[in-house]
Amino acid sequence: MDNQYVVGWGTLALINAGLAQGKNRTGLNWFLLSLVLGPIATFSLLLVEKR
């Protein structure tokens, strides 16, 4: 597996965790979800409303 791909996927997961915390969601859960789903998790996180 290409190292750049792994770094990019991990960076996306960290960004999603930050976005989730900004929307008063659990950052760890979204980080783990992002490791599995990647961009799909980002898109769904953008659609949820802030609590």
DRENPA-3360 file (N, C-alpha, C; in nm, 2 decimals, always signed):
BEGIN
1 = MDNQYVVG = +0.09/-0.12/+0.00/+0.00/+0.00/+0.00/+0.09/+0.12/+0.00 ~ +0.05/+0.22/-0.08/+0.13/+0.34/-0.09/+0.12/+0.43/+0.04 ~ +0.24/+0.47/+0.08/+0.25/+0.55/+0.21/+0.17/+0.68/+0.20 ~ +0.17/+0.74/+0.08/+0.09/+0.87/+0.07/-0.06/+0.85/+0.09 ~ -0.11/+0.74/+0.04/-0.25/+0.70/+0.06/-0.28/+0.69/+0.20 ~ -0.20/+0.62/+0.28/-0.22/+0.60/+0.42/-0.22/+0.73/+0.50 ~ -0.12/+0.82/+0.46/-0.11/+0.95/+0.53/-0.23/+1.03/+0.50 ~ -0.27/+1.03/+0.37/-0.39/+1.11/+0.34/-0.52/+1.07/+0.41;
9 = WGTLALIN = -0.53/+0.93/+0.42/-0.65/+0.88/+0.48/-0.65/+0.91/+0.63 ~ -0.53/+0.90/+0.69/-0.52/+0.94/+0.84/-0.55/+1.09/+0.86 ~ -0.50/+1.17/+0.77/-0.52/+1.31/+0.78/-0.67/+1.35/+0.77 ~ -0.73/+1.28/+0.68/-0.88/+1.30/+0.66/-0.95/+1.26/+0.79 ~ -0.91/+1.15/+0.85/-0.97/+1.11/+0.97/-0.95/+1.21/+1.09 ~ -0.84/+1.27/+1.09/-0.81/+1.38/+1.19/-0.89/+1.50/+1.17 ~ -0.91/+1.54/+1.04/-0.99/+1.65/+1.01/-1.13/+1.63/+1.04 ~ -1.18/+1.51/+1.02/-1.32/+1.47/+1.05/-1.34/+1.48/+1.20;
17 = AGLAQGKN = -1.24/+1.43/+1.28/-1.25/+1.44/+1.43/-1.27/+1.58/+1.47 ~ -1.19/+1.67/+1.41/-1.20/+1.81/+1.44/-1.33/+1.87/+1.41 ~ -1.38/+1.84/+1.29/-1.51/+1.89/+1.25/-1.62/+1.84/+1.34 ~ -1.61/+1.71/+1.38/-1.71/+1.65/+1.47/-1.71/+1.72/+1.61 ~ -1.60/+1.75/+1.66/-1.59/+1.82/+1.79/-1.65/+1.96/+1.77 ~ -1.63/+2.03/+1.66/-1.69/+2.16/+1.63/-1.84/+2.16/+1.63 ~ -1.89/+2.04/+1.60/-2.04/+2.02/+1.60/-2.09/+1.95/+1.72 ~ -2.01/+1.95/+1.83/-2.04/+1.89/+1.95/-2.08/+1.74/+1.94;
25 = RTGLNWFL = -2.00/+1.67/+1.86/-2.01/+1.53/+1.85/-1.88/+1.47/+1.90 ~ -1.88/+1.34/+1.92/-1.77/+1.27/+1.98/-1.66/+1.25/+1.87 ~ -1.55/+1.32/+1.89/-1.44/+1.32/+1.79/-1.38/+1.18/+1.77 ~ -1.36/+1.11/+1.88/-1.30/+0.97/+1.87/-1.39/+0.88/+1.79 ~ -1.52/+0.88/+1.81/-1.61/+0.80/+1.73/-1.60/+0.83/+1.58 ~ -1.60/+0.96/+1.55/-1.59/+1.00/+1.41/-1.45/+0.98/+1.35 ~ -1.35/+0.98/+1.43/-1.22/+0.95/+1.38/-1.21/+0.80/+1.34 ~ -1.26/+0.71/+1.43/-1.27/+0.57/+1.40/-1.36/+0.54/+1.28;
33 = LSLVLGPI = -1.47/+0.61/+1.27/-1.56/+0.59/+1.16/-1.49/+0.63/+1.03 ~ -1.42/+0.74/+1.03/-1.35/+0.79/+0.92/-1.24/+0.70/+0.87 ~ -1.18/+0.63/+0.96/-1.07/+0.53/+0.92/-1.13/+0.42/+0.83 ~ -1.26/+0.39/+0.86/-1.33/+0.29/+0.78/-1.39/+0.34/+0.66 ~ -1.47/+0.45/+0.67/-1.55/+0.50/+0.56/-1.48/+0.62/+0.48 ~ -1.39/+0.69/+0.54/-1.32/+0.79/+0.47/-1.41/+0.91/+0.42 ~ -1.41/+0.94/+0.29/-1.48/+1.05/+0.24/-1.63/+1.04/+0.27 ~ -1.69/+0.92/+0.28/-1.83/+0.91/+0.30/-1.86/+0.96/+0.44;
41 = ATFSLLLV = -1.77/+0.94/+0.54/-1.79/+0.99/+0.67/-1.78/+1.15/+0.67 ~ -1.69/+1.20/+0.59/-1.68/+1.35/+0.58/-1.81/+1.41/+0.53 ~ -1.86/+1.35/+0.42/-1.98/+1.40/+0.36/-2.10/+1.39/+0.46 ~ -2.11/+1.28/+0.53/-2.22/+1.27/+0.63/-2.21/+1.36/+0.74 ~ -2.08/+1.39/+0.78/-2.05/+1.48/+0.89/-2.09/+1.63/+0.85 ~ -2.07/+1.66/+0.73/-2.11/+1.79/+0.68/-2.26/+1.81/+0.67 ~ -2.33/+1.70/+0.66/-2.48/+1.71/+0.66/-2.55/+1.72/+0.79 ~ -2.48/+1.66/+0.90/-2.54/+1.67/+1.03/-2.54/+1.81/+1.09;
49 = EKR = -2.64/+1.84/+1.17/-2.65/+1.97/+1.23/-2.58/+1.98/+1.36 ~ -2.54/+2.10/+1.40/-2.47/+2.12/+1.52/-2.57/+2.10/+1.64 ~ -2.52/+2.03/+1.74/-2.60/+2.01/+1.86/-2.59/+2.12/+1.95;
% end
